[in-house]
Amino acid sequence: MNKPTKEFLNYLQFGKNCTEDTIDSYRRDIEKFFKFLFKEDIDMDKVDQIVIRNFFTEEITNGVSKRSCKRRLTALRQFYKFLAREGYIKDDPFLFIDSPKIERKYPRVLYKEQIEELLKENRKREDELALRDQAILSLLYYCGLRASELCKLEIQDVYLKQRILKVYGKGRKERMVPFSEECRKDVEAYIKMCRPNLLGRSQIIKMEDGKKLIFNNKGRPLTVRGLEYILDSIELKTGTFVNLHPHILRHSFATHLLENGADLRIIQELLGHESINTTQIYTHVTEEAMQEAYSSCHPRAHKK
């Protein structure tokens, strides 16, 4: 890794307060671009718009999606803006490069009845991990957490009496999220009757790891990949197959709030979205559901 890249990544960490995941994503995008420059025998300060377009043409030809290209372009824009500001290059070649247009995909959500069925069936389980899995489902749905946010939760972030959760989102931004009485019961049961057993299974756990709220079956702190595996296993153990994924519960949380009259600004705060534009996608989800309900239920909807 060259000096400008190291300085840029340090700037992201200490100047922009970016998360480790964001920094790692930027690093990989920059390294991919540098590999292309090395192959084409082009120096970092000799990049122009033609080079940039050739890079993204090659990416798309190799099957990289437009969404991934747009993310990569964002990383490279920030990087070259930093290089120009620090004097490593004279002019910023990314200044007039347009982002690729991508078709917006609306999030898939579960019906309230599907959520209720999932929680009810999982509550019937009697195995040793049932309480943990119930707490996971409740926290994802009743608090609208991202997968990474759930994995980062510590025991001290849960205020059971007040029914409040302290969540650290993107950019390490802190927000307070309320949760339901049902969620409180599920989390409390896990903390009292399951978490101590899981914590006791690890002999070499770090002090800071012991503060985590959720553990895997070996007593290790939960990872995003581990969470996905747990959700897959919940479907198998309950026989409720809804293509379960952490974000589908987050999307369902937001959509159900909106359908029941919650203000979009409140939902934005609960989800930890920096921009209201990100939250507005859920208005299209509910409009789509409304159109589907109208088409299927109105007596003259299909009449010519």
Beta strands, then each sheet from edge to edge (+ up, - down):
strand 1: 158-159
strand 2: 164-168
strand 3: 174-178
sheet 1: 1+ 2- 3+
end
